[in-house]
């Protein structure tokens, strides 16, 4: 039995996809708040500028995890 036939309100499927945004960010830029720079390579991170401490980009986070895991 499908979910559509079990729907008493006749609203269709329960996981319709949202409409695509018409106000997309220009290519090469991320939308949202200003992002903090990585302390190692100065690339933008996934954290806002208000984040305290040493912020690392995903690449440097991965490399740092590999260095600390293999350090003994």
C-alpha positions in Angstrom: 0.0 0.0 0.0 1.5 3.4 -0.9 1.6 6.5 1.2 -0.5 8.4 -1.4 -3.5 6.2 -1.0 -3.3 6.3 2.8 -3.5 10.1 2.9 -7.0 11.0 4.2 -6.6 14.7 3.3 -5.7 14.1 -0.3 -2.5 16.2 -0.1 -0.3 13.9 -2.2 3.1 12.6 -1.1 4.5 13.7 2.2 8.0 14.5 1.0 7.5 17.0 -1.9 10.7 18.7 -2.9 11.0 22.5 -2.1 11.0 25.0 -4.9 14.5 26.0 -6.1 15.7 29.4 -4.9 15.6 32.1 -7.5 18.1 34.3 -5.6 21.1 32.0 -5.8 24.5 33.3 -4.9 27.0 34.2 -7.7 29.3 31.3 -8.7 32.2 30.9 -6.4 30.7 32.6 -3.4 28.8 31.1 -0.5 25.7 32.8 0.8 25.1 33.5 4.4 27.1 35.2 7.1 30.7 36.2 6.6 32.9 33.2 7.2 36.0 33.0 9.3 39.4 32.4 7.7 41.4 29.2 8.2 44.3 30.0 10.5 46.6 27.8 8.4 45.8 28.5 4.8 43.5 31.6 5.0 40.7 29.9 3.0 37.1 30.5 4.2 35.8 28.0 6.7 32.3 26.8 7.4 32.2 28.7 10.6 31.0 32.3 11.1 33.5 35.1 11.9 32.1 35.3 15.4 33.5 31.7 16.2 36.1 31.8 18.9 39.3 29.8 18.8 41.4 28.5 15.9 39.1 27.9 12.9 40.3 25.5 10.3 38.9 24.8 6.8 37.7 21.2 6.0 41.0 20.4 4.2 43.2 21.6 7.1 41.0 19.9 9.6 41.4 16.6 7.8 45.2 17.0 7.5 45.5 18.0 11.2 43.5 14.9 12.2 45.9 12.7 10.2 48.9 14.3 11.8 47.6 13.9 15.4 46.4 10.4 14.8 49.8 9.2 13.5 51.9 11.1 16.1 52.1 8.2 18.4 
